[in-house]
């Protein structure tokens, strides 16, 4: 009887809280509609699972506020190029931009986007159900530039190991805990499971190679920047070790892996063509979607394995920013605030959005529904461990785009054997010194 009473109380409190939230959002929306109804705002965005979630939420936002929302969607690399061109020209027709951790220093430093403290700290513009403090600091700090935040994170990412639980169990194999074990396990599946290669990862020449290489670099003792001097420090043994390891691992990847960007890497795993994948946590909702994935419900998620120098991951992600040129900044903020708020998290996550909030990732009652949340938290700790050593998978400087492209070009050429690894490392060191002088 006591248990029944407690259950009724919990349900009653939940219904009351939902009713209060509905009233709060209705009051907020009426105010926004009176000020900004009829306005049209345009956002530059990349194709991403979280953007797909936004698309499902936009009709309700438009109905509530009277604001017309247009998403100009493009491939991730194209978005980066577009933002670079607009920063150079100083001209944009966008009210909002989807900004990555890699691009934030450049767009913020150029004042292409505006600091958001005046929005999220203003109670007249931001209701309590937004709750900025609920965003994990690792993600909110991605968009920190010279003491101010220039974007609101909506898709916080790490990288972890995806593996096929069903075929691991078939052969009574344990999840690899070291990179040596990863290589051996990849070789095992390559040789024993018909139609299944060992590993999928993105290693296409350019920034996507840098993305993946940055995960392997530090566990093998490599560096981008000396944490003491702040100067480029690529020409050390660990840098070459990491490239050589990736080349060995690629022997157990699908044919043509050297041209894989993230869609190809995800597809190979989702179609059951590989036993493992090292990729962004953003892939997980797609992998668990039975309408898109043949391996939904058959996948496990693990923190990153250890190399000779330790076990590390990194922090990446996306945020929404308001452009300096926008004539509708408050309407743009209303959209960003609504979409990324704690109050709308349940709907956002249910539609396949990637979490960035403590209230979702840290809620153990959600771990059954979202089995990758625990691995996300574990790899955030590994990213923190990397930071404690003075390193980061992304150097937060305006020149990062040029630096990353250089690493991803020469690194990929060494990876496929086009140039010797030692030669590539020496060349990258010289180029890095010129870029960061």
C-alpha positions in Angstrom: 0.0 0.0 0.0 2.8 2.4 0.9 4.6 1.6 -2.4 1.3 2.4 -4.2 1.0 5.7 -2.4 4.6 6.6 -3.3 4.0 5.7 -6.9 0.9 7.9 -7.1 2.8 10.8 -5.5 5.6 10.5 -8.0 3.1 10.4 -10.9 1.2 13.3 -9.5 4.4 15.4 -9.1 5.4 14.6 -12.6 2.0 15.7 -14.0 2.1 18.9 -12.0 5.7 19.7 -13.2 4.6 19.0 -16.8 1.6 21.3 -16.4 3.7 24.1 -15.0 6.2 23.7 -17.8 3.4 23.8 -20.4 2.1 27.0 -18.8 5.6 28.5 -18.7 6.3 27.8 -22.3 2.9 29.1 -23.4 3.5 32.4 -21.5 7.0 32.7 -23.0 5.7 31.9 -26.5 3.0 34.5 -26.3 5.6 37.1 -25.4 7.9 36.1 -28.2 5.0 36.0 -30.7 4.0 39.5 -29.8 7.5 40.8 -30.4 8.8 38.7 -33.2 5.9 36.9 -34.9 6.2 37.1 -38.7 9.9 37.4 -38.7 12.0 35.0 -40.8 15.3 33.6 -39.6 17.8 31.6 -41.5 20.5 29.2 -40.2 23.5 27.7 -41.9 23.7 24.1 -40.7 25.5 20.8 -41.5 23.8 17.4 -42.0 23.8 15.8 -38.6 21.5 13.6 -36.5 20.7 16.6 -34.2 19.7 18.7 -37.1 17.2 16.0 -38.1 15.8 16.3 -34.6 15.5 20.0 -35.0 13.6 19.6 -38.2 10.9 17.6 -36.3 10.7 20.2 -33.6 10.6 23.3 -35.8 6.9 23.2 -36.8 5.9 23.4 -33.2 8.3 26.3 -32.5 6.9 28.1 -35.6 3.3 27.5 -34.4 4.1 28.8 -30.9 6.1 31.9 -31.8 5.0 32.8 -35.3 8.7 32.9 -36.3 9.5 31.3 -39.7 12.6 29.2 -39.6 14.7 28.2 -42.6 17.6 25.8 -42.4 20.2 26.0 -45.2 21.6 22.5 -44.8 24.9 21.3 -46.4 27.7 18.8 -46.0 30.0 19.4 -43.0 33.0 20.3 -45.1 31.0 22.6 -47.2 29.7 24.4 -44.2 33.2 25.0 -42.9 34.3 26.4 -46.3 31.2 28.7 -46.4 31.9 30.1 -42.9 35.5 30.6 -43.8 34.5 32.6 -47.0 31.9 34.6 -45.1 34.4 35.5 -42.3 36.9 36.7 -45.0 34.3 38.8 -46.8 32.5 40.1 -43.7 29.2 39.5 -45.4 26.4 37.0 -44.5 22.7 36.6 -44.9 22.4 34.1 -42.0 20.9 34.9 -38.6 22.4 31.8 -37.1 25.3 29.4 -37.8 26.0 25.9 -36.7 29.6 26.1 -35.4 32.0 23.3 -34.5 34.7 23.4 -31.8 37.2 23.6 -34.6 35.6 26.7 -36.2 34.6 28.6 -33.1 38.0 30.5 -32.6 38.0 31.7 -36.2 34.4 33.0 -36.3 34.5 34.4 -32.8 37.8 36.2 -33.2 36.5 37.7 -36.5 33.3 38.9 -34.7 31.3 37.0 -37.2 29.2 35.7 -34.2 28.2 37.5 -31.0 28.9 36.6 -27.3 25.8 35.1 -25.8 26.1 36.1 -22.1 23.8 39.0 -22.6 21.1 36.6 -23.8 21.4 33.6 -21.4 22.0 35.7 -18.4 19.0 38.0 -19.1 15.9 36.6 -17.4 13.7 38.7 -19.7 15.1 36.8 -22.7 15.8 33.4 -21.2 13.3 31.6 -18.9 14.4 29.2 -16.2 13.6 26.1 -18.2 16.5 26.8 -20.5 19.0 26.2 -17.6 22.4 27.0 -19.0 24.1 25.6 -15.9 22.8 22.1 -16.8 25.1 21.9 -19.9 28.2 19.9 -19.2 31.2 22.4 -18.8 33.3 20.2 -21.2 30.8 21.1 -23.9 29.9 24.7 -23.0 33.7 25.5 -22.8 34.1 24.4 -26.4 32.7 27.8 -27.4 34.6 29.9 -25.0 36.7 32.6 -26.6 38.5 35.3 -24.7 36.3 34.8 -21.7 32.9 34.8 -23.5 30.7 32.0 -24.9 29.8 32.4 -28.6 27.5 29.4 -29.2 25.2 27.1 -27.2 26.1 23.4 -27.5 23.4 21.1 -28.7 25.5 18.0 -29.8 28.3 17.2 -27.4 30.5 14.5 -28.8 33.3 12.2 -27.8 34.8 9.2 -29.6 34.5 5.7 -28.3 34.7 2.1 -29.5 31.6 0.6 -31.1 31.5 -3.2 -31.2 29.1 -5.9 -32.3 28.0 -7.6 -29.1 26.4 -10.5 -31.0 29.5 -11.7 -32.8 31.8 -11.0 -29.9 29.6 -13.3 -27.9 29.5 -15.9 -30.7 33.3 -16.3 -30.4 33.4 -15.6 -26.6 35.6 -12.6 -27.1 36.1 -9.8 -24.6 36.1 -6.1 -25.5 39.6 -4.9 -26.3 41.2 -2.7 -23.6 44.5 -1.9 -25.4 45.3 -1.0 -28.9 47.3 -4.2 -29.3 44.1 -6.1 -28.5 42.1 -4.0 -30.9 44.5 -4.9 -33.7 44.4 -8.6 -32.8 40.6 -8.6 -32.5 40.2 -6.8 -35.9 42.5 -9.4 -37.5 40.5 -12.2 -35.8 37.2 -11.1 -37.3 38.8 -10.4 -40.7 40.0 -14.0 -40.8 37.1 -15.8 -39.2 33.7 -14.1 -39.7 32.7 -14.3 -43.4 31.7 -10.9 -44.9 32.9 -9.0 -41.8 36.0 -6.9 -41.6 37.6 -5.9 -38.4 37.4 -2.1 -38.2 35.7 0.9 -39.7 37.0 4.5 -39.2 37.1 7.7 -41.2 40.5 8.4 -42.7 39.8 10.4 -45.9 42.5 12.9 -46.8 42.1 16.2 -45.1 40.4 17.3 -41.9 38.6 14.0 -41.5 41.9 12.1 -41.3 43.1 14.6 -38.6 39.9 14.0 -36.7 40.6 10.3 -36.4 44.4 10.5 -36.1 44.0 12.9 -33.1 42.5 9.9 -31.3 45.4 7.6 -32.0 48.1 10.2 -31.7 48.3 10.8 -27.9 48.0 7.1 -26.7 51.1 6.3 -28.8 53.0 9.2 -27.3 52.6 11.7 -30.1 52.0 15.4 -29.8 50.8 18.4 -31.8 52.0 21.1 -29.4 54.5 21.0 -26.6 52.4 21.7 -23.5 55.3 23.6 -21.9 56.6 25.7 -24.7 53.4 26.0 -26.8 55.3 25.3 -29.9 54.7 22.5 -32.5 56.2 19.2 -31.4 55.2 16.7 -34.1 58.7 15.4 -34.8 58.9 12.9 -32.0 58.7 9.1 -32.2 55.1 8.7 -30.9 53.8 10.6 -33.9 55.2 8.1 -36.3 54.1 5.2 -34.1 50.5 6.3 -34.3 50.5 6.6 -38.1 52.2 3.2 -38.4 49.6 1.6 -36.1 46.7 3.1 -38.1 48.2 1.7 -41.3 48.3 -1.8 -39.7 44.7 -1.5 -38.5 43.5 -0.4 -41.9 44.6 -3.8 -43.3 41.6 -5.2 -41.4 39.1 -2.5 -42.7 36.9 -2.7 -45.7 38.5 -2.2 -49.2 38.6 1.5 -50.0 38.6 2.6 -46.4 41.2 5.3 -47.2 38.4 7.3 -48.9 36.0 7.0 -46.0 34.5 10.1 -44.5 32.0 9.7 -41.6 29.0 8.6 -43.7 30.9 5.8 -45.3 32.4 4.7 -41.9 29.0 4.7 -40.2 27.4 2.9 -43.1 30.0 0.1 -43.1 29.3 -0.6 -39.5 25.5 -0.1 -39.7 25.3 -2.6 -42.6 27.1 -5.2 -40.6 30.3 -5.1 -42.6 32.6 -4.5 -39.7 32.9 -5.9 -36.2 34.2 -2.6 -34.6 34.2 1.1 -35.3 36.1 3.9 -33.7 33.9 7.0 -34.3 32.0 9.9 -32.9 29.4 9.3 -30.3 27.0 11.1 -32.6 26.8 7.9 -34.7 25.1 6.0 -31.9 21.5 7.2 -32.4 21.7 6.3 -36.1 23.2 2.9 -35.2 20.4 2.2 -32.8 17.7 3.2 -35.3 16.3 -0.1 -36.8 15.0 1.9 -39.8 18.5 2.8 -40.8 20.8 0.1 -39.2 21.0 -3.6 -39.6 22.8 -3.9 -36.3 20.4 -1.9 -34.0 20.2 -3.6 -30.6 23.3 -5.6 -31.3 26.0 -3.0 -30.4 28.0 -2.3 -27.4 29.9 0.9 -26.5 33.2 1.1 -24.7 35.7 3.7 -23.6 38.8 4.1 -25.7 41.6 1.5 -25.4 45.0 2.2 -24.0 48.2 2.7 -25.9 51.8 2.8 -24.6 51.2 6.4 -23.3 47.7 5.9 -21.9 44.0 5.8 -22.7 42.6 9.1 -24.0 39.6 10.5 -26.0 38.6 14.0 -26.9 35.8 16.5 -26.9 34.1 17.7 -30.0 30.7 19.0 -30.8 28.4 21.5 -32.3 26.7 24.7 -31.1 24.3 27.3 -32.5 25.5 30.9 -32.7 23.9 34.2 -33.6 25.6 36.1 -36.3 26.7 39.7 -35.8 25.0 40.7 -39.1 21.6 39.4 -38.1 18.7 41.9 -38.0 16.7 39.5 -35.9 19.1 38.5 -33.1 16.4 38.2 -30.4 14.3 35.9 -32.6 17.4 33.9 -33.4 18.1 33.6 -29.7 14.5 32.5 -29.1 15.0 29.6 -31.5 18.4 28.6 -30.1 17.2 28.8 -26.6 14.1 26.7 -27.3 15.8 24.0 -29.2 18.7 23.5 -26.8 16.8 24.0 -23.5 16.5 21.5 -20.7 12.7 21.8 -21.0 12.8 20.5 -24.6 15.4 17.8 -24.0 13.1 14.8 -23.9 11.6 15.7 -27.3 15.0 16.5 -28.7 16.5 13.2 -27.6 13.5 11.2 -28.6 13.9 12.5 -32.2 17.6 11.3 -32.3 19.4 14.4 -30.9 22.8 14.1 -29.4 22.9 15.1 -25.7 25.1 17.7 -24.1 23.4 18.1 -20.7 24.0 16.6 -17.3 20.3 16.0 -16.8 20.3 13.6 -19.7 23.8 11.9 -19.8 23.9 11.6 -16.0 20.4 10.2 -15.7 21.0 6.4 -15.2 17.3 5.7 -15.8 17.9 6.7 -19.4 20.9 4.4 -19.9 18.7 1.4 -20.9 17.0 3.4 -23.6 20.3 5.1 -24.6 23.0 2.5 -24.0 25.8 4.8 -25.3 25.3 7.4 -22.5 27.6 5.6 -20.1 30.4 5.3 -22.6 30.0 9.0 -23.4 30.6 9.9 -19.8 33.6 7.5 -19.5 35.2 9.0 -22.6 34.7 12.5 -21.3 36.8 11.4 -18.3 39.4 10.2 -20.8 39.3 13.6 -22.6 39.7 15.2 -19.2 42.8 13.1 -18.6 44.3 14.3 -21.9 43.6 17.9 -20.9 45.4 17.3 -17.6 48.5 16.5 -19.6 48.2 19.8 -21.4 46.9 18.4 -24.7 43.7 18.6 -26.7 42.5 16.9 -29.9 41.6 20.4 -31.2 44.0 23.3 -30.7 41.7 26.3 -30.1 43.3 28.8 -32.4 42.0 30.7 -35.4 44.6 28.9 -37.6 43.2 25.5 -36.7 41.5 25.0 -40.0 44.8 25.4 -41.9 46.7 23.4 -39.4 44.2 20.5 -39.4 44.1 20.4 -43.2 47.9 20.2 -43.3 48.0 17.4 -40.8 45.2 15.5 -42.6 46.9 15.8 -46.0 50.5 14.7 -45.1 49.3 12.3 -42.4 46.9 10.6 -44.9 49.6 10.4 -47.5 51.9 8.6 -45.0 49.0 6.4 -43.9 48.4 5.0 -47.4 52.2 4.7 -48.0 52.5 7.4 -50.6 55.3 9.0 -48.6 57.5 7.5 -45.8 56.2 8.2 -42.3 59.5 9.7 -41.1 59.5 12.1 -44.1 55.9 13.1 -43.5 56.5 13.8 -39.8 59.5 16.0 -40.5 57.5 17.9 -43.2 54.5 18.4 -40.9 56.8 19.8 -38.2 58.2 22.4 -40.6 54.8 23.4 -41.9 53.4 23.6 -38.4 56.2 26.0 -37.4 55.3 28.3 -40.3 51.5 28.2 -39.6 51.9 28.9 -35.9 54.8 31.2 -35.9 
